[in-house]
Amino acid sequence: MPSTDSQRTAFITACKLYNEGQIAYHLANVENLIRNAAGVAEHPDIMESINASLDKCATYEERIHIIDSYLLDEGPELELV
């Protein structure tokens, strides 16, 4: 059963908001690690932890780019197989 335009919009909006929220979450962790680097016993390698969070942000940012490029408005025509 095909979804309606309002369902499509709701799914796209929810997906984009989820990814934006994940970026905010991981950037908050990075800020916390930077500001409290000396007192974080669970993260002995601060740079590794920061880079891991930034890698996650990059993944979510790429998802947002795909949503913006291909799912919003009149993106490129896709042939679904």
C-alpha positions in Angstrom: 0.0 0.0 0.0 1.6 3.3 -1.0 2.1 5.9 1.7 0.4 9.3 1.5 2.4 12.5 1.0 1.9 13.4 4.7 3.2 10.0 5.8 6.2 10.5 3.5 6.9 13.9 4.9 6.5 12.6 8.5 9.0 9.8 7.9 11.6 12.0 6.1 11.2 14.7 8.9 11.6 12.1 11.6 14.6 10.6 10.0 16.3 13.9 9.5 15.6 15.0 13.1 16.9 11.7 14.5 20.2 12.2 12.7 20.5 15.8 13.8 19.8 14.7 17.3 22.5 12.1 17.1 25.0 14.7 15.9 24.1 17.0 18.8 24.5 14.0 21.2 27.9 13.1 20.0 29.1 16.7 19.8 28.0 17.2 23.4 30.2 14.1 24.3 33.1 15.6 22.4 32.7 18.9 24.3 32.5 17.0 27.6 35.7 15.1 26.8 37.6 18.2 25.8 36.5 20.2 28.8 37.0 17.4 31.3 39.8 15.4 29.8 41.7 15.0 33.0 38.8 13.5 35.0 37.4 10.9 32.6 38.7 7.5 33.8 36.5 5.5 31.4 38.3 7.1 28.4 42.0 6.7 28.9 42.7 7.6 25.2 40.8 10.9 24.9 41.8 11.5 21.2 40.5 8.1 20.3 37.2 8.7 22.0 36.9 12.1 20.4 37.6 10.8 16.9 35.2 7.9 17.4 32.4 10.4 18.2 33.4 12.6 15.3 33.2 9.6 13.0 29.7 8.9 14.2 28.8 12.6 13.5 30.2 12.2 10.0 27.9 9.2 9.4 24.9 11.1 10.6 25.9 14.2 8.5 26.1 12.0 5.4 22.7 10.7 6.0 21.3 14.2 6.3 23.0 15.1 3.0 21.4 12.2 1.3 18.0 13.1 2.7 18.4 16.7 1.5 19.8 15.7 -1.9 17.5 12.9 -2.8 14.3 12.9 -0.6 13.4 16.5 -0.1 11.5 18.5 -2.7 12.4 17.7 -6.2 15.7 15.7 -5.8 17.1 13.7 -8.7 14.8 11.1 -10.2 15.6 7.7 -8.7 14.7 4.4 -10.4 13.8 1.9 -7.6 14.5 -1.7 -8.3 
